Amino acid sequence: PGADGPSAPNSDSDTAGAPTHVHFIGIGGAGVSALALVALSRGHVVSGSDLRHSTQLARVEAEGATCYVGHFAQNVGSIPRDTESSSTVPGDLQISGTVPDAIVVSSAVPGNNMEVLFAREAGIPVYNRSQWLARITKRKAVVAVAGTHGKTTTSSMLSVVMRENGFDISALVGGRVRQFPGEANAIGGGDELFVVEADEYDGAFLGLSPTVAIITNIDFEHPDMFEDILAVQRSFARFVRRVRDGGCIIACGDDCNVQHVLISQDTVCKP
C-alpha cells in the first residue's frame, strides 16, 4: 500500500454509503482511543480490544463502541470451524458473515497479534496509526502540534481556545481534556479544522500533511526509535517537508535543534 494505506470502503475520505465498521487494536491507549472517539462521532461502527480494562477503554465503550479485553481472532470475525454459517478464506480460516471493514493497530501491538494475523489472512485492510491519520485528515485543514515536550499541553490549549471562539473543530490529543465533552481526549466537529497532537514516535506524524505545523521543541527521546539527536532531527525535517503549499510553520526559534531543522530546509525564521 501507499502512504495512505490500503483502501477501505466508506472511510472518511469516502463518505458515501453506510457507516464503516472500524476495529481498533489497542483501543485503551491514549492515541488509539482518540481515533476511536472521532470515528464514533462521525457515525462509524466501532469495536476494539486491549490487553486490560482501563479508563480510556471504558470511555470509548460508554460512547457506543464494542470493546473486548484480550486479543482473540474471534474479536474480528473468526468463528469455530464446525459452525455451518462460516466461509472459508485463504489458509482455511473460518470467518463470520460480518467482519470489520478496516483494522487500526496501535504501534505498541506486535505483528504476531492474533487479530492482526487473522485480519491479514482474511483480507481485511490493516492500518497503522500514521496511515489511519492520513485517511481521516486527508480533506481537512490540519493544525499539527509536534515537539518532544509540550505537545499535549499546547494542543489542548489550542483546541479549547478555538472551541471557545466558535470553531466546531475536530481534535486528537494525547491526554484527557477537562473542557472537552466527558473530559475526553478527542472531539469530532463539523468544521474543516482538525487539531492533531503530532507524535514523532514510530513516524506517526509523517502521515499528516498539515496546513499549519507547530514545533514546540526538539530533544533526544525514544532511543528505541532514534539512535541519536541527528536521527530525531531528520524525522522532524521530513515532517516539515510535509506542510502543504501555502501553509506555515510556527516553531520555537530559541531551540537550537529546531533552528537546525528549519535552516536545513531553507525555511525562513522570523522572530
ABEGO torsion letter per residue (X at the ends): XBAAEBBBBGBAABABEBBBBBBBBGAABAAAAAAAAAAAAAGBBBBBBBABBBAAAAAAAAAGBBBBBEBBAAAAGBBBAABAABBBBBGGBBBBABBBABBBBBAABBAABAAAAAAAAAGBBBBBAAAAAAAAAAABBBBBBBEABGAAAAAAAAAAAAAAAGBBBBBBBABBBAABBGGBABBBBABABBBBBBBABGGAAAABBBABBBBABBBBBGAAABABAAAAAAAAAAAAAABBBGBBBBBBAABAAAAAAAAAAGBBBBX
